[in-house]
Amino acid sequence: MQDVLTNLAVERLGDPLEEELRKNKAYMESRKQYHDQKERLKERLSNSKDDVQLLLDMDDSVSLYSGRYGEMAYILGFHDGLEIGLKHGREYGQDSILSKDIPKEQAAD
C-alpha cells in the first residue's frame, strides 16, 4: 500500500502540479526573478566558458536538489493528510475508502 500511495503522490507532481504553479502569481514572479538573475550572471561570466559551465552545473544541481526537496515535502504532506483522515475521519462519522478495511482499534493507533 505504501508504494501505491507514494506513486500516487509522485504522479501529482507532474502535470497537475505544473498547471497549479502556472496559476500561482507569486511562484511565477519568483521563477522569473530567478531566471533573470541567472541570465545576468551568465552575461557577466561570458568571458570564460569554464565559468559559464560552472554556473550551468550549479544551476542543474540546485534544480535537482530543490526538486527532490519539493517532492519529499509533497509526499510527506500527502501522507500526513491520509493519516489525519484515517485517525480523525471516524470521529466525524466519515469513513474513507482507505479506512474501510482497517479495524477501528488499528485506525485509532
Secondary structure, DSSP 4 states (H G I P E B T S, - for coil): -HHHHHHHHHHHTTHHHHHHHHH-HHHHHHHHHHHHHHHHHHHHTTT-HHHHHHHHHHHHHHHHHHHHHHHHHHHHHHHHHHHHHHHHTGGGT---GGGTTS-HHHHT-
